[in-house]
Amino acid sequence: MVDLKSQYEKIKTTVDASIQEVLDTTTYINGPKVHEFQKNLEEYLDVKHVIPCANGTDALQIAMMALGLKPGDEVITADFTFAATVEVIALLQLTPVLVDVDAVNMNISIEAIKKAITPKTKAIVPVHLFGRAANMEAIMQIANEHNLYVIEDNAQAIGANCKFTDGTKKKAGTIGHVASTSFFPSKNLGCYGDGGAIFTNDDALAHTIRGIVNHGMYVRYHHDVVGVNSRLDSVQAAVLNAKLPLLDSYNQARQNAARKYSAAFEGHKNIIAPMICDNCDCHVFHQYTLRIIDADRNALMEHLLAKGIPCAIYYPIPLHLQKAYLDSRYKEEDFPVTNQLVKEVISLPMHTELDNEQIKFITDSVLEFLK
């Protein structure tokens, strides 16, 4: 699904030198490389504050902790996504409110958000799923009308742009009150272990977050807030610092591969391919996910795997049907799109090193099965 080895071989000299600096200085925690990466990412995103942390799940949890949400507060998020999004809501004893997604872009449904708001609602967590930016303009309008926080889950869409009706653009993860991201190795900007970060333009919120990630400390052994131990180590920051200047080119490579995939599948009666915008910068294709209609998706998966083609189903079970998150509040009729997507979706290999020969082999194999 991801060719990290070939990617590394192209940047080996830069990455190795960056890591060697850390080894030479032995500044493994909160060293110069971490601060350098933080500043570079702030500049790239045009956001005031980037606070690195240990992983993307921690980033989401810390963002919620910093907002001062209380047990029982309702947090609206998408039913069709990875469990980490709802996991941290439950861990903080908040009340997850899962809603359906849009059939076209697979992101959280604007109409479903509106219907789910109650007097207990305190926050919305849009997930920029598979690398496509959610409709942040509409989400922020709803949030402003109801005095709600917006916490962007940007684990899959770093570098994507959100376009507003006035023609302006902002990077996904810089629009809500706070955002989280993951630097898991397979992400568009990935390190060689676990890593994450939190983004915000709010000075006071950033100050709170900086304390939380470091055991609640601003001064050593003075614990001003309840915190956790969640720090990006310097070796991972060194890798990210080497890769950040290449992020736009990495995303462009993914977009180019997506165009070639979609061109091969165009007009096929059994395939709904991802929507690609004219300038394509709202989608950075963390995953390239097809919907297979009126055909056996699972058999297609077996067919591809038998040919040595990696593929995956993201996600096979809706969150509202997961054992950990079952709740009598949820009715099946509230999730028609999600319930359909889990039967249809299949993700094909998507990474920066895909070449024309590989794409042709993959698309030919899909079409061979669906002939």
Contacts in CASP RR format, 6 or more apart in sequence:
PFRMAT RR
TARGET T0000
AUTHOR 0000-0000-0000
METHOD contacts of the structure
MODEL  1
MVDLKSQYEKIKTTVDASIQEVLDTTTYINGPKVHEFQKNLEEYLDVKHV
IPCANGTDALQIAMMALGLKPGDEVITADFTFAATVEVIALLQLTPVLVD
VDAVNMNISIEAIKKAITPKTKAIVPVHLFGRAANMEAIMQIANEHNLYV
IEDNAQAIGANCKFTDGTKKKAGTIGHVASTSFFPSKNLGCYGDGGAIFT
NDDALAHTIRGIVNHGMYVRYHHDVVGVNSRLDSVQAAVLNAKLPLLDSY
NQARQNAARKYSAAFEGHKNIIAPMICDNCDCHVFHQYTLRIIDADRNAL
MEHLLAKGIPCAIYYPIPLHLQKAYLDSRYKEEDFPVTNQLVKEVISLPM
HTELDNEQIKFITDSVLEFLK
1 186 0 8 1.000
1 310 0 8 1.000
1 311 0 8 1.000
1 312 0 8 1.000
1 347 0 8 1.000
1 349 0 8 1.000
1 350 0 8 1.000
1 351 0 8 1.000
2 185 0 8 1.000
2 186 0 8 1.000
2 349 0 8 1.000
2 350 0 8 1.000
2 351 0 8 1.000
3 351 0 8 1.000
3 352 0 8 1.000
3 353 0 8 1.000
3 354 0 8 1.000
4 185 0 8 1.000
4 186 0 8 1.000
4 351 0 8 1.000
6 353 0 8 1.000
7 351 0 8 1.000
7 352 0 8 1.000
7 353 0 8 1.000
8 15 0 8 1.000
11 242 0 8 1.000
11 243 0 8 1.000
11 246 0 8 1.000
14 242 0 8 1.000
15 238 0 8 1.000
15 239 0 8 1.000
15 242 0 8 1.000
15 243 0 8 1.000
18 33 0 8 1.000
18 238 0 8 1.000
18 239 0 8 1.000
18 241 0 8 1.000
18 242 0 8 1.000
19 235 0 8 1.000
19 238 0 8 1.000
19 239 0 8 1.000
21 33 0 8 1.000
21 238 0 8 1.000
22 28 0 8 1.000
22 31 0 8 1.000
22 33 0 8 1.000
22 234 0 8 1.000
22 235 0 8 1.000
22 238 0 8 1.000
25 31 0 8 1.000
25 32 0 8 1.000
27 33 0 8 1.000
27 234 0 8 1.000
28 233 0 8 1.000
28 234 0 8 1.000
28 235 0 8 1.000
29 231 0 8 1.000
29 233 0 8 1.000
29 234 0 8 1.000
30 231 0 8 1.000
30 234 0 8 1.000
31 234 0 8 1.000
31 237 0 8 1.000
32 234 0 8 1.000
33 234 0 8 1.000
33 235 0 8 1.000
33 237 0 8 1.000
33 238 0 8 1.000
33 241 0 8 1.000
34 52 0 8 1.000
34 231 0 8 1.000
34 232 0 8 1.000
34 233 0 8 1.000
34 234 0 8 1.000
34 237 0 8 1.000
36 237 0 8 1.000
36 241 0 8 1.000
37 52 0 8 1.000
37 232 0 8 1.000
37 237 0 8 1.000
37 238 0 8 1.000
37 240 0 8 1.000
37 241 0 8 1.000
37 244 0 8 1.000
38 50 0 8 1.000
38 51 0 8 1.000
38 52 0 8 1.000
38 197 0 8 1.000
40 241 0 8 1.000
40 244 0 8 1.000
41 50 0 8 1.000
41 197 0 8 1.000
41 240 0 8 1.000
41 244 0 8 1.000
42 48 0 8 1.000
42 49 0 8 1.000
42 50 0 8 1.000
44 159 0 8 1.000
44 171 0 8 1.000
44 244 0 8 1.000
44 247 0 8 1.000
45 159 0 8 1.000
45 171 0 8 1.000
45 173 0 8 1.000
45 174 0 8 1.000
45 199 0 8 1.000
46 170 0 8 1.000
46 171 0 8 1.000
46 174 0 8 1.000
47 171 0 8 1.000
47 173 0 8 1.000
47 174 0 8 1.000
47 199 0 8 1.000
47 200 0 8 1.000
47 201 0 8 1.000
48 200 0 8 1.000
48 201 0 8 1.000
48 202 0 8 1.000
48 203 0 8 1.000
48 206 0 8 1.000
49 199 0 8 1.000
49 200 0 8 1.000
49 201 0 8 1.000
49 202 0 8 1.000
49 203 0 8 1.000
49 206 0 8 1.000
49 209 0 8 1.000
50 197 0 8 1.000
50 198 0 8 1.000
50 199 0 8 1.000
51 197 0 8 1.000
51 198 0 8 1.000
51 199 0 8 1.000
51 200 0 8 1.000
51 206 0 8 1.000
51 209 0 8 1.000
51 210 0 8 1.000
51 213 0 8 1.000
52 195 0 8 1.000
52 196 0 8 1.000
52 197 0 8 1.000
52 213 0 8 1.000
52 231 0 8 1.000
52 232 0 8 1.000
52 237 0 8 1.000
53 59 0 8 1.000
53 62 0 8 1.000
53 195 0 8 1.000
53 196 0 8 1.000
53 197 0 8 1.000
53 198 0 8 1.000
53 213 0 8 1.000
53 230 0 8 1.000
53 231 0 8 1.000
53 232 0 8 1.000
54 194 0 8 1.000
54 195 0 8 1.000
54 196 0 8 1.000
54 229 0 8 1.000
54 230 0 8 1.000
54 231 0 8 1.000
54 232 0 8 1.000
55 182 0 8 1.000
55 183 0 8 1.000
55 184 0 8 1.000
55 194 0 8 1.000
55 195 0 8 1.000
55 196 0 8 1.000
55 230 0 8 1.000
56 84 0 8 1.000
56 155 0 8 1.000
56 180 0 8 1.000
56 181 0 8 1.000
56 182 0 8 1.000
56 183 0 8 1.000
56 184 0 8 1.000
56 194 0 8 1.000
56 195 0 8 1.000
56 196 0 8 1.000
56 197 0 8 1.000
57 84 0 8 1.000
57 87 0 8 1.000
57 88 0 8 1.000
57 182 0 8 1.000
58 196 0 8 1.000
58 213 0 8 1.000
58 228 0 8 1.000
58 230 0 8 1.000
59 180 0 8 1.000
59 181 0 8 1.000
59 182 0 8 1.000
59 196 0 8 1.000
59 197 0 8 1.000
59 198 0 8 1.000
59 230 0 8 1.000
60 84 0 8 1.000
60 85 0 8 1.000
60 88 0 8 1.000
60 125 0 8 1.000
60 151 0 8 1.000
60 153 0 8 1.000
60 155 0 8 1.000
60 180 0 8 1.000
61 88 0 8 1.000
61 91 0 8 1.000
61 92 0 8 1.000
61 228 0 8 1.000
62 180 0 8 1.000
62 198 0 8 1.000
62 209 0 8 1.000
62 212 0 8 1.000
62 213 0 8 1.000
62 228 0 8 1.000
62 230 0 8 1.000
63 151 0 8 1.000
63 178 0 8 1.000
63 179 0 8 1.000
63 180 0 8 1.000
63 198 0 8 1.000
63 209 0 8 1.000
64 75 0 8 1.000
64 88 0 8 1.000
64 89 0 8 1.000
64 92 0 8 1.000
64 94 0 8 1.000
64 123 0 8 1.000
64 151 0 8 1.000
65 92 0 8 1.000
65 212 0 8 1.000
65 226 0 8 1.000
65 227 0 8 1.000
65 228 0 8 1.000
66 178 0 8 1.000
66 198 0 8 1.000
66 205 0 8 1.000
66 208 0 8 1.000
66 209 0 8 1.000
66 212 0 8 1.000
67 123 0 8 1.000
67 149 0 8 1.000
67 151 0 8 1.000
67 177 0 8 1.000
67 178 0 8 1.000
67 205 0 8 1.000
69 75 0 8 1.000
69 92 0 8 1.000
69 94 0 8 1.000
69 122 0 8 1.000
69 123 0 8 1.000
69 149 0 8 1.000
70 94 0 8 1.000
71 92 0 8 1.000
71 93 0 8 1.000
71 94 0 8 1.000
72 93 0 8 1.000
72 94 0 8 1.000
72 95 0 8 1.000
72 120 0 8 1.000
73 94 0 8 1.000
73 95 0 8 1.000
73 120 0 8 1.000
73 121 0 8 1.000
73 122 0 8 1.000
73 123 0 8 1.000
74 94 0 8 1.000
74 95 0 8 1.000
74 96 0 8 1.000
74 97 0 8 1.000
74 118 0 8 1.000
74 120 0 8 1.000
74 121 0 8 1.000
74 122 0 8 1.000
75 89 0 8 1.000
75 94 0 8 1.000
75 95 0 8 1.000
75 96 0 8 1.000
75 97 0 8 1.000
75 121 0 8 1.000
75 122 0 8 1.000
75 123 0 8 1.000
75 124 0 8 1.000
75 125 0 8 1.000
75 151 0 8 1.000
76 97 0 8 1.000
76 99 0 8 1.000
76 108 0 8 1.000
76 113 0 8 1.000
76 116 0 8 1.000
76 117 0 8 1.000
76 121 0 8 1.000
76 123 0 8 1.000
76 124 0 8 1.000
76 125 0 8 1.000
77 85 0 8 1.000
77 86 0 8 1.000
77 89 0 8 1.000
77 96 0 8 1.000
77 97 0 8 1.000
77 98 0 8 1.000
77 99 0 8 1.000
77 108 0 8 1.000
77 124 0 8 1.000
77 125 0 8 1.000
77 126 0 8 1.000
77 127 0 8 1.000
77 153 0 8 1.000
78 85 0 8 1.000
78 98 0 8 1.000
78 99 0 8 1.000
78 100 0 8 1.000
78 101 0 8 1.000
78 107 0 8 1.000
78 108 0 8 1.000
78 125 0 8 1.000
78 126 0 8 1.000
78 127 0 8 1.000
78 129 0 8 1.000
79 98 0 8 1.000
79 99 0 8 1.000
79 100 0 8 1.000
79 101 0 8 1.000
79 318 0 8 1.000
79 319 0 8 1.000
79 320 0 8 1.000
79 335 0 8 1.000
79 338 0 8 1.000
80 100 0 8 1.000
80 101 0 8 1.000
80 106 0 8 1.000
80 129 0 8 1.000
80 315 0 8 1.000
80 318 0 8 1.000
80 319 0 8 1.000
80 337 0 8 1.000
80 338 0 8 1.000
80 341 0 8 1.000
80 342 0 8 1.000
81 127 0 8 1.000
81 129 0 8 1.000
81 153 0 8 1.000
81 315 0 8 1.000
81 319 0 8 1.000
82 155 0 8 1.000
82 314 0 8 1.000
82 315 0 8 1.000
83 319 0 8 1.000
83 322 0 8 1.000
83 324 0 8 1.000
83 325 0 8 1.000
84 155 0 8 1.000
85 125 0 8 1.000
85 127 0 8 1.000
85 153 0 8 1.000
85 319 0 8 1.000
86 96 0 8 1.000
86 98 0 8 1.000
86 319 0 8 1.000
86 325 0 8 1.000
87 324 0 8 1.000
89 95 0 8 1.000
89 96 0 8 1.000
89 125 0 8 1.000
90 96 0 8 1.000
90 324 0 8 1.000
90 325 0 8 1.000
94 122 0 8 1.000
95 120 0 8 1.000
96 325 0 8 1.000
97 116 0 8 1.000
97 121 0 8 1.000
97 329 0 8 1.000
98 318 0 8 1.000
98 319 0 8 1.000
98 320 0 8 1.000
98 325 0 8 1.000
98 330 0 8 1.000
98 335 0 8 1.000
99 108 0 8 1.000
99 109 0 8 1.000
99 112 0 8 1.000
99 113 0 8 1.000
99 115 0 8 1.000
99 116 0 8 1.000
99 334 0 8 1.000
100 109 0 8 1.000
100 112 0 8 1.000
100 334 0 8 1.000
100 335 0 8 1.000
100 336 0 8 1.000
100 337 0 8 1.000
100 338 0 8 1.000
101 107 0 8 1.000
101 108 0 8 1.000
101 109 0 8 1.000
101 112 0 8 1.000
101 129 0 8 1.000
101 337 0 8 1.000
101 338 0 8 1.000
101 341 0 8 1.000
102 108 0 8 1.000
102 109 0 8 1.000
102 110 0 8 1.000
102 337 0 8 1.000
103 337 0 8 1.000
103 340 0 8 1.000
104 275 0 8 1.000
105 129 0 8 1.000
105 132 0 8 1.000
105 134 0 8 1.000
105 135 0 8 1.000
105 275 0 8 1.000
106 129 0 8 1.000
106 130 0 8 1.000
106 132 0 8 1.000
106 289 0 8 1.000
106 341 0 8 1.000
107 126 0 8 1.000
107 127 0 8 1.000
107 128 0 8 1.000
107 129 0 8 1.000
107 132 0 8 1.000
107 133 0 8 1.000
107 134 0 8 1.000
107 135 0 8 1.000
108 124 0 8 1.000
108 126 0 8 1.000
108 127 0 8 1.000
108 134 0 8 1.000
108 139 0 8 1.000
109 337 0 8 1.000
110 135 0 8 1.000
110 138 0 8 1.000
110 139 0 8 1.000
110 142 0 8 1.000
112 334 0 8 1.000
113 124 0 8 1.000
113 139 0 8 1.000
113 142 0 8 1.000
114 142 0 8 1.000
117 142 0 8 1.000
117 146 0 8 1.000
117 148 0 8 1.000
121 146 0 8 1.000
121 148 0 8 1.000
122 148 0 8 1.000
122 149 0 8 1.000
123 148 0 8 1.000
123 149 0 8 1.000
123 150 0 8 1.000
123 151 0 8 1.000
124 139 0 8 1.000
124 142 0 8 1.000
124 143 0 8 1.000
124 148 0 8 1.000
124 149 0 8 1.000
124 150 0 8 1.000
124 151 0 8 1.000
125 150 0 8 1.000
125 151 0 8 1.000
125 152 0 8 1.000
125 153 0 8 1.000
126 134 0 8 1.000
126 136 0 8 1.000
126 139 0 8 1.000
126 150 0 8 1.000
126 152 0 8 1.000
126 153 0 8 1.000
127 134 0 8 1.000
127 153 0 8 1.000
127 155 0 8 1.000
127 156 0 8 1.000
128 134 0 8 1.000
128 152 0 8 1.000
128 153 0 8 1.000
128 154 0 8 1.000
128 156 0 8 1.000
128 157 0 8 1.000
128 160 0 8 1.000
128 172 0 8 1.000
128 173 0 8 1.000
129 156 0 8 1.000
129 157 0 8 1.000
130 156 0 8 1.000
130 274 0 8 1.000
130 283 0 8 1.000
130 285 0 8 1.000
130 286 0 8 1.000
130 287 0 8 1.000
130 288 0 8 1.000
130 289 0 8 1.000
130 314 0 8 1.000
130 347 0 8 1.000
131 156 0 8 1.000
131 157 0 8 1.000
131 160 0 8 1.000
131 172 0 8 1.000
131 188 0 8 1.000
131 283 0 8 1.000
131 284 0 8 1.000
131 285 0 8 1.000
131 286 0 8 1.000
131 287 0 8 1.000
132 157 0 8 1.000
132 160 0 8 1.000
132 274 0 8 1.000
132 282 0 8 1.000
132 283 0 8 1.000
133 157 0 8 1.000
133 160 0 8 1.000
133 161 0 8 1.000
133 162 0 8 1.000
133 172 0 8 1.000
133 282 0 8 1.000
133 283 0 8 1.000
134 152 0 8 1.000
134 162 0 8 1.000
134 172 0 8 1.000
136 150 0 8 1.000
136 152 0 8 1.000
136 162 0 8 1.000
136 170 0 8 1.000
136 172 0 8 1.000
136 175 0 8 1.000
136 176 0 8 1.000
137 162 0 8 1.000
137 164 0 8 1.000
137 165 0 8 1.000
139 150 0 8 1.000
140 150 0 8 1.000
140 175 0 8 1.000
140 176 0 8 1.000
142 148 0 8 1.000
143 149 0 8 1.000
143 150 0 8 1.000
143 176 0 8 1.000
149 177 0 8 1.000
149 178 0 8 1.000
150 175 0 8 1.000
150 176 0 8 1.000
150 177 0 8 1.000
151 176 0 8 1.000
151 177 0 8 1.000
151 178 0 8 1.000
151 179 0 8 1.000
151 180 0 8 1.000
152 172 0 8 1.000
152 173 0 8 1.000
152 175 0 8 1.000
152 176 0 8 1.000
152 178 0 8 1.000
152 179 0 8 1.000
152 180 0 8 1.000
152 199 0 8 1.000
153 179 0 8 1.000
153 180 0 8 1.000
154 172 0 8 1.000
154 173 0 8 1.000
154 179 0 8 1.000
154 180 0 8 1.000
154 181 0 8 1.000
154 199 0 8 1.000
155 180 0 8 1.000
155 181 0 8 1.000
155 182 0 8 1.000
155 184 0 8 1.000
155 187 0 8 1.000
156 182 0 8 1.000
156 187 0 8 1.000
156 188 0 8 1.000
156 286 0 8 1.000
156 287 0 8 1.000
157 172 0 8 1.000
157 173 0 8 1.000
157 188 0 8 1.000
157 284 0 8 1.000
157 286 0 8 1.000
158 171 0 8 1.000
158 172 0 8 1.000
158 181 0 8 1.000
158 187 0 8 1.000
158 188 0 8 1.000
158 189 0 8 1.000
158 247 0 8 1.000
158 284 0 8 1.000
159 171 0 8 1.000
159 172 0 8 1.000
159 188 0 8 1.000
159 189 0 8 1.000
159 247 0 8 1.000
159 248 0 8 1.000
159 251 0 8 1.000
159 284 0 8 1.000
160 171 0 8 1.000
160 172 0 8 1.000
160 251 0 8 1.000
160 281 0 8 1.000
160 282 0 8 1.000
160 283 0 8 1.000
160 284 0 8 1.000
161 169 0 8 1.000
161 170 0 8 1.000
161 171 0 8 1.000
161 172 0 8 1.000
161 281 0 8 1.000
161 282 0 8 1.000
162 169 0 8 1.000
162 170 0 8 1.000
162 171 0 8 1.000
162 172 0 8 1.000
162 175 0 8 1.000
162 282 0 8 1.000
163 169 0 8 1.000
163 282 0 8 1.000
164 170 0 8 1.000
169 281 0 8 1.000
172 179 0 8 1.000
173 179 0 8 1.000
173 181 0 8 1.000
173 199 0 8 1.000
174 199 0 8 1.000
174 201 0 8 1.000
177 200 0 8 1.000
177 202 0 8 1.000
177 205 0 8 1.000
178 198 0 8 1.000
178 199 0 8 1.000
178 200 0 8 1.000
178 202 0 8 1.000
178 205 0 8 1.000
178 209 0 8 1.000
179 198 0 8 1.000
179 199 0 8 1.000
179 200 0 8 1.000
180 196 0 8 1.000
180 197 0 8 1.000
180 198 0 8 1.000
180 199 0 8 1.000
181 187 0 8 1.000
181 196 0 8 1.000
181 197 0 8 1.000
181 198 0 8 1.000
181 199 0 8 1.000
182 195 0 8 1.000
182 196 0 8 1.000
183 189 0 8 1.000
183 190 0 8 1.000
183 191 0 8 1.000
183 193 0 8 1.000
183 194 0 8 1.000
183 195 0 8 1.000
183 196 0 8 1.000
183 197 0 8 1.000
183 232 0 8 1.000
183 236 0 8 1.000
183 240 0 8 1.000
184 190 0 8 1.000
184 191 0 8 1.000
184 193 0 8 1.000
184 194 0 8 1.000
184 195 0 8 1.000
185 191 0 8 1.000
185 192 0 8 1.000
185 193 0 8 1.000
187 286 0 8 1.000
188 247 0 8 1.000
188 250 0 8 1.000
188 251 0 8 1.000
188 254 0 8 1.000
188 284 0 8 1.000
188 286 0 8 1.000
189 240 0 8 1.000
189 243 0 8 1.000
189 244 0 8 1.000
189 247 0 8 1.000
189 250 0 8 1.000
190 239 0 8 1.000
190 240 0 8 1.000
190 243 0 8 1.000
191 236 0 8 1.000
191 237 0 8 1.000
191 239 0 8 1.000
191 240 0 8 1.000
192 235 0 8 1.000
192 236 0 8 1.000
192 239 0 8 1.000
193 236 0 8 1.000
194 236 0 8 1.000
195 232 0 8 1.000
195 236 0 8 1.000
196 232 0 8 1.000
197 232 0 8 1.000
198 209 0 8 1.000
198 213 0 8 1.000
200 206 0 8 1.000
200 209 0 8 1.000
207 218 0 8 1.000
208 225 0 8 1.000
210 218 0 8 1.000
211 217 0 8 1.000
211 218 0 8 1.000
211 224 0 8 1.000
211 225 0 8 1.000
211 227 0 8 1.000
212 225 0 8 1.000
212 226 0 8 1.000
212 227 0 8 1.000
212 228 0 8 1.000
212 230 0 8 1.000
213 227 0 8 1.000
213 228 0 8 1.000
213 230 0 8 1.000
213 231 0 8 1.000
214 227 0 8 1.000
214 229 0 8 1.000
214 231 0 8 1.000
215 223 0 8 1.000
215 227 0 8 1.000
215 228 0 8 1.000
215 229 0 8 1.000
216 223 0 8 1.000
216 224 0 8 1.000
216 225 0 8 1.000
216 226 0 8 1.000
216 227 0 8 1.000
217 223 0 8 1.000
217 224 0 8 1.000
218 224 0 8 1.000
243 250 0 8 1.000
249 352 0 8 1.000
250 352 0 8 1.000
251 284 0 8 1.000
251 285 0 8 1.000
253 352 0 8 1.000
253 353 0 8 1.000
253 354 0 8 1.000
254 284 0 8 1.000
254 285 0 8 1.000
254 286 0 8 1.000
254 288 0 8 1.000
254 350 0 8 1.000
254 351 0 8 1.000
254 352 0 8 1.000
255 276 0 8 1.000
255 280 0 8 1.000
255 281 0 8 1.000
255 283 0 8 1.000
255 284 0 8 1.000
255 285 0 8 1.000
257 285 0 8 1.000
257 288 0 8 1.000
257 350 0 8 1.000
257 354 0 8 1.000
257 359 0 8 1.000
258 274 0 8 1.000
258 276 0 8 1.000
258 280 0 8 1.000
258 283 0 8 1.000
258 285 0 8 1.000
258 288 0 8 1.000
258 350 0 8 1.000
259 276 0 8 1.000
259 280 0 8 1.000
260 356 0 8 1.000
260 359 0 8 1.000
260 363 0 8 1.000
261 273 0 8 1.000
261 288 0 8 1.000
261 348 0 8 1.000
261 359 0 8 1.000
261 362 0 8 1.000
261 363 0 8 1.000
262 273 0 8 1.000
262 274 0 8 1.000
262 276 0 8 1.000
264 359 0 8 1.000
264 360 0 8 1.000
264 363 0 8 1.000
264 364 0 8 1.000
264 367 0 8 1.000
265 271 0 8 1.000
265 273 0 8 1.000
265 290 0 8 1.000
265 363 0 8 1.000
265 366 0 8 1.000
265 367 0 8 1.000
266 273 0 8 1.000
268 367 0 8 1.000
268 370 0 8 1.000
269 293 0 8 1.000
269 294 0 8 1.000
270 292 0 8 1.000
270 293 0 8 1.000
270 294 0 8 1.000
270 295 0 8 1.000
270 370 0 8 1.000
271 290 0 8 1.000
271 291 0 8 1.000
271 292 0 8 1.000
271 293 0 8 1.000
271 366 0 8 1.000
271 370 0 8 1.000
272 290 0 8 1.000
272 291 0 8 1.000
272 293 0 8 1.000
272 344 0 8 1.000
273 290 0 8 1.000
274 283 0 8 1.000
274 285 0 8 1.000
274 288 0 8 1.000
274 289 0 8 1.000
274 290 0 8 1.000
275 283 0 8 1.000
276 283 0 8 1.000
277 283 0 8 1.000
285 350 0 8 1.000
286 350 0 8 1.000
287 314 0 8 1.000
287 347 0 8 1.000
287 350 0 8 1.000
288 347 0 8 1.000
288 348 0 8 1.000
288 349 0 8 1.000
288 350 0 8 1.000
289 314 0 8 1.000
289 345 0 8 1.000
289 346 0 8 1.000
289 347 0 8 1.000
289 348 0 8 1.000
290 345 0 8 1.000
290 346 0 8 1.000
290 347 0 8 1.000
290 348 0 8 1.000
290 366 0 8 1.000
291 341 0 8 1.000
291 344 0 8 1.000
291 345 0 8 1.000
292 300 0 8 1.000
292 344 0 8 1.000
292 345 0 8 1.000
292 346 0 8 1.000
292 370 0 8 1.000
293 344 0 8 1.000
295 370 0 8 1.000
297 313 0 8 1.000
297 343 0 8 1.000
297 344 0 8 1.000
297 345 0 8 1.000
297 346 0 8 1.000
299 369 0 8 1.000
300 346 0 8 1.000
300 366 0 8 1.000
300 369 0 8 1.000
300 370 0 8 1.000
301 311 0 8 1.000
301 313 0 8 1.000
301 346 0 8 1.000
303 365 0 8 1.000
303 368 0 8 1.000
303 369 0 8 1.000
304 310 0 8 1.000
304 311 0 8 1.000
304 348 0 8 1.000
304 362 0 8 1.000
304 365 0 8 1.000
304 366 0 8 1.000
304 369 0 8 1.000
305 311 0 8 1.000
307 365 0 8 1.000
309 348 0 8 1.000
309 349 0 8 1.000
309 361 0 8 1.000
309 362 0 8 1.000
309 365 0 8 1.000
310 349 0 8 1.000
311 346 0 8 1.000
311 347 0 8 1.000
311 348 0 8 1.000
311 349 0 8 1.000
312 346 0 8 1.000
312 347 0 8 1.000
313 342 0 8 1.000
313 345 0 8 1.000
313 346 0 8 1.000
313 347 0 8 1.000
314 345 0 8 1.000
314 347 0 8 1.000
315 342 0 8 1.000
315 345 0 8 1.000
316 342 0 8 1.000
317 342 0 8 1.000
318 335 0 8 1.000
318 338 0 8 1.000
318 339 0 8 1.000
318 342 0 8 1.000
319 325 0 8 1.000
320 326 0 8 1.000
320 327 0 8 1.000
320 330 0 8 1.000
320 335 0 8 1.000
320 338 0 8 1.000
332 339 0 8 1.000
348 362 0 8 1.000
348 366 0 8 1.000
349 358 0 8 1.000
349 362 0 8 1.000
END
